[in-house]
């Protein structure tokens, strides 16, 4: 895959995460494989007629104040439109259960893509985006990957992972799944 990824150092020296205290989570690190899978999903959705969103599951580990995402796995069932993704709760629960058991990793949350629509891009979450996808697995974060066509240079950011793949620009943002869903720094390895 033709990628030019800006990597951001986001490690902090906060105290260890207490069980159940999500507000201490201050960093998200995507493995190269997870980052590439999210970018591929964004490109595939953007390339379809009418630019469809894409959706997937995030798996990995939690250590102190940092979430390490090792796997970003596209969910191929559901209904995809230009501005939304609809999934059946039973189907997504079974998908998560199988992945957690097979890969021996923790379910961390989900990712979905946002497409450029009418020359407008958005990395923020809608109210629907904040709704938990699982009743049986706690969601720690939600990631959006916003995609648009641009030849402008990549910009360094304190919060976003910026990427280029061919003619596409992708901005990956992470949100802690609590309260008002505050944005937290995300970097790609």
N, C-alpha and C positions, 0 to 999 in steps of 0.2 A: 504494500500500500504506500502511495506517495504522500508521506506526512512530513510536515514541518511544525513541530510542537514546541511552544514556549513552555519551559519548565519553571515552576515557581517553588522556591524553598519556603515551606510553611510550618516547619516544626517550631513548637513553643515549649517552654519549660514549666508547664502547669503541673499541679499536683495530680496524683493518680486518680483515675475515674472511680468513683464509688458506685457500687452496683445500683443501677436505676437512676443515676443522676446524669441525665443526658446533657444538661447545660454545660458540663465540663468538656464536651466534645468540641474541639476547636480546629481540627485539621482533617482533611480527607486526601488520601493518596491513592490514585488509580494505577494499577499495574499497566505495563505497556499493552498487554493483551486486552485488558478491560477497556482501556482508552481506545484502542483500535476497533474493538467490537462496537462501542458506542458511536464512534465516527462512521463506521460502515453502515450501521442502522440508520443514522441520520442521512447519509448520502443515498441509501436505497429508498428511503421514504420520500426524499426530496425529488428523486428522479422519476417517481411514478406519476401517471397522469393526475393532475390536481394536487400534487404534493401532500402525501399522507404522513401523519405522525407515526412514530414507532415507539414501542414500549418493551421493557425488559426487566429482569431481576438482577439485583446486586448481591453478591456473596463475598465473604472474606472474613476478616478478623478485626477485633477491637483491642487496642493496646493503649493503656493510659488515656490520653486525650485525643488519640488519632484513630481514625477508621482506615484500614487498609483494604481496598477493594481489589480482589484478585480475579474475580469473574464477573462479567456483565453479559448476561445471556438473554438474547432476544426471545420474546414470547410471540410465537407465530399464530396463535389463535386470537380470537377477538375481532372486533370491527374497528377498522382504522379509517379516519377521515382526515381532512385537511387541518382540522383544529382540535381533534379529540381522539381518544382511544377508549373503547368500551370492552370490558372483559367480564366474564361470568365468575362470581366469587368461588364457586365450587371448583371450577377448572383451574383457576389461579392457585388455590390452596393445594391442590394435588400436584401442580407443577412445582411449587416451592418445596413441598414435602419430598418429592422425588430428588430434586437437586441437592437439598441439604443432606439427605441420606447418602446419595451417591458420591458427592464431593467432600463430605465431612467438613463443611464450612458453615459459617453462621449467615443466616438471612439478615441483610442489612437494610434493605429497602428496594426501591425501584428507580429506573430511569425512563425518561421519555423524551422525545424530540419535539422541538418547536420549529416550524418552517417559516421562512420569510413569506408574508402574505401582504399583497398590495404595497410592496416596498417598505413594510414595517417588520421589525424583529422584536421579540420579547424573550428575555431569560427568566422573567418572574413567574411565580406559580399562581394559577387561578385557584379559586376556592375548591373546584373539583379536584385539582392536582393535590390538594392537601388531605383529601379523604384517604384513610388507610386502605391499602389493597388487601390486607389480610386480618382476619380476626384471631388467628392462631399464632401468628408470628409477629413480634413487635417490630415496627418500622422505625429505624433510627434516622434515616435521611431519605431525601428525594433529590435526584439529579436531573437537570434539564440539559439538553444539548441543542442549542439554537444554531440553525444552519442557514446560510445565504450565499449568494454568488458575489464575490468581490476580489479585486486584485490589489486592494490596499494592504500595506504592511501589517503584520501582527503587532498588537500592542501589549506591553507588559501590564499585568493587572495584579492587584493585591488579593482578589477573590476568585477570578476565573482562570481556567486553563484554556488558552487560545490555541487553535490548531488550523492548519491549512492542509487541504487534500485536493490537489488539482486546482480547479477553479473555485472550489468551495472554501468558505471560512466557517469555522465551528467554534462556538463559545460554550464551554461546559461549566455549569454552576451547580453548587451543592447547597442544600437547605436542611437544617436540623429539624426533624419532625416533632416539634413541640411548640406550644404557644403560637406565636405569629410566624413560625417557620423562618427563623433568622438565617441569612446567608452565612456560610462558613467557607474559609479558603479551601480550594481544591487544586491539586497538582497532579500531573501525569509523569510517570517515570519513563 
